[in-house]
Amino acid sequence: MALKYAVVGATGNVGREILQILSERGTNAKDVSAIASSNSVGAEVSYGEEDVLKIHDLASYDFEGIDIVLSSPGAKVSAEFVPRATAAGAVVIDNTSQFRMDPDVPLVVPEVNPEAIGEFRNRNIIANPNCSTIQLVVALKPLHDLAHIKRVVVSTYQSVSGAGKSGMDELFNQTKGIYMNEPESKFQENFTKQIAFNTIPQIDVFMEDGYTKEEWKMMVETKKILDPSIKLSATCVRVPVFIGHAEAVNIEFDEPITADEAREALKLAEGVVVVDHRADEGYVSQIECAGEDPVYVSRIRDDITVENGLSMWVVADNLRKGAALNTVQIAELLVSEYF
């Protein structure tokens, strides 16, 4: 089926990754339009190894004839342009937070709740979850099917690419500046504290209950995607890593489950790779997952502090599976099952 795609936010980290993945998975370049703000009009972005696409201005772009929009421009921008795109007949798969908790908009991770995609007919919108939520629920789903999950406590170690290109630049410039004896405050714009050689236990703004918005997203999105009965507490931390999010996950189940049973279930799960050897280097770290598609699970073990508990380590490339790849996978299912 010959479909026309538009990638909104094409000059950003996620937009560029979406274009790369579309190219890898066989979408024809002539059927893809790259769209960004007026500041980028006239520029070009790579599409695969050989092709380039000229940037169109989002403000004046006509979505008539576009079948699928893959969107990652920021929540405020999505709020403005998405109704215009859907009115023109396009289905928008939006990677921002704008529509995630809208009850009429499905929030989808293809390995977890692919059946929810059909709800796109409500508003012609499908929401892509938060990056930290995606890798978590991909790892939780096979375990929840095996033994019902009661409670999750998760601590995240999130790379600066989650804050965009400017976040990556800030880590680079601060690190270089420290070695050049320049004050780190000179390069501090994106984060509340120095990120070079430091960790920051705040991602997004604080809410009244003391949790941050990022932590809230993990709580409510996990319930919407996987099971509303799951209780979840998160602590989200920004770390001086360029690409890749890691999560230390503690899970309490309603019924007994062994580490061996969990390991076997995860090995069979779609989108999961288990690397769990109880030896030096027998696990996956963030630097090793960069550029990779799977969610990696390591350090699977009994949680000795609670009955029916397990602990594990979950790592994924936040720009790929945590954003761009998940968006493209949704589009592929949308086309194969509903178009």
C-alpha positions, 0 to 999 in steps of 0.5 A: 500500500502506497502511503504518504507520511509526514514527520513533524519535528524532523530536525530534533533528536527524535524526529531524525531518529524516526526518519532513520528508522523509516528508512531502515524499515523500507518506507519510500523517500518520496512518500515522506515529508520532513516538517519543522518550525520556520527557523529550519525551513530550507535546511535538509535532513538525512533520510537513510544513507543517501537521501535528503529531505528538505524541511517544510514549514509546519505553520503553512504545511497542507496535510491534505493527502497525508495518511500518517503523521509521526509527530515529535515537536513538543506538547504545545506545538502538537496541541496547535497543529494536530487538530489541523492534521486530523481534520485533513484526514491524517492519523497522527501518532504523537510522541509528546505528552499532549494527548497521552492521558486523554481518555479518547486517545489510545496510549500504545506500546505494540508489545504490550497493548496492540489492541488499543490501536483500534481506538484511533478512530475516536479522534484520529490520534494515537499517543506514544508513551513517555520513554521511561514508561515504554521500556518499563512496561515492555519488561513488566508485561510478560511477568504480569501475564505470568503472575499478577503484578501488585506493586512496582518501585522503580528508580530511573537513570535517564540520559540527557538526550531525553532533554533534547539536543540542547541537553546533550550539548550541555553535558558536552560543554560542561564536561569540556569546560570543567577540564578547561577550568571554566565555570560550569554555570556558564553552560547551565541552561537545561538542568537545575544543577550541574549535570557533568559528573553529577546526578540530578533527582529531578526530571520535569517540574515538582507537583504538590505531592512531592513527585515530579511530573516525570514520575507522575507520567510513569505512574499514570501511563503504566496504569493506562497501558498495562493495568489500572490496579498496579501501584507504582512509585518512581524516582526519576534521575538525570545522569551524565550519559548521552543516550540510553535510560536504565531502570532499577525495578522492584516488583511485588506480585499477588502470587509466587514467582521465581527468578528462573520463571521470570527469566524464561518468560522474559526470554520468550517476550517480544522486544526483550533481550535477556542478558543475565549472567551473574558474573562481571560484564554479565549485564547490559549498561546504557552505553551498550544499548545505544543504537539498539532496538530491544529492551534489555533485562539483566540482574533478575533476582529475588527481592528478599525484603518482600513476599513474592518479589523480584528485582531486575535491571532494565536498559533501552535506547530512549531515542529508539525504543523509547520514542522513534521506534515505538512510533514507527511500530505503531504506524506499521500495526496501524497500516497492517491491521486497520488501513 
